[in-house]
Amino acid sequence: MSQENSSVFTQNDYEIIERTVPYQGIFRMARYQLRFRLFNGHWSNVVIREVMERKSATAILPYDPILDQIVLIEQFRPGAIANPESPWLIEIVAGVLSPEEKPHEVAIREAQEEAGCDILDLYPICEYFVSPGGSNEYCHLYCGRIDAADVGGIYGLPEENEDIRAVTLAADDAFILLQEGKIKTSPAIITLQWLQLNREWLRQLWQTK
């Protein structure tokens, strides 16, 4: 990778002057006073930035390569109350990591809890910062091989007030939902687009197992 295309900055190129926590709930809101190196080599002024701090997450798209079917879920999301259509969103299975868990372990656990899916194989897609302008959330994305023959129904943990509807649909029908703008969360958008590009060789890979 050329110098023009790679970052010239390291951990030594920013300084945290002060960090406070104005709010602690399910998520934590932290306020930073910091400065950072500019591209011209000088230092920025001291700036104040608020960051919602939360655990890293894993999301998985359950896919049956034999039936060519996908499992999507639907649930109420308070952050989508402003959505003019509905705050019930079409998503993929996801969950947060506990300190002792690995991302792939969360994918397997959440697929069973949220959609009743047994994961037979996993393929890592990517990992990324969800919204780094205001949150430290980091997300690991997978595609998971399943048998979708009997998948579907209402799932979720009552103690977490989860009410999740899992539905099975043809991959092409899921792609149509994506193209029509019916899917509005980044893990679902990214994984469905990835599957559109990689479906044929992935089916060949998994159908041999």
Steps between C-alpha positions, in 0.01 A plus 500: 500500500640840405570775752217703345249223576612405852465688828805693613370526856560277805382482861754773577316749283214578736481599864208454742510791740192406701226236491181520705183286506186720522267202461514124565207274411473211256743710299759743631540857381856627532622855442855540375725805490771414251723622224644322198767538235393682185596393149727805478702371796370746759267424792130578507340722759361325805158369396212348695344184360223286649513127430236239573702206630354151462615143465608360167237307308466205266238466225431197283298437185360143519498345151397159370709428186288197407160673510657838411310660788584771751374560852421859598356627826268786592479682833414834660788749518469818712770669293272471196197675651557786255473257206187616310408142409542310828747453787483123437806432284604211278844392617738209530585313818738691726624526856768659717819335617562424865865538611562124492334437163642486149306654207421167334365362828255790522388436142417138581325584828291785365389305192339247733355759741358738239406271213514138614783430253775244552815631332674225304785710363621860513660728244643832623397797285661806657527708815455875529427805717126561481493878557844623612401866496311447824529138613773243563275209394690236299313233306607157369297366207452136400298289263384177661404173333167361624225256414204736452237229450323555834620849598255774587295624793522729803822500701699710748576493872205608720737623772643744244152601378579367154217433255660390174330360192718282279398444139646286223495627144669435168833675458372684192200628698735632771704677232181664372425631851851644505460666159163647600653665808302288745816403690652788694769360731864482395574136604207375292585722204868402499443125538226486237712693252791267577282195438378644170861520385615166644196273495606266220843403628374490860227253399761285326721513810227411747311246287806278504488476881 
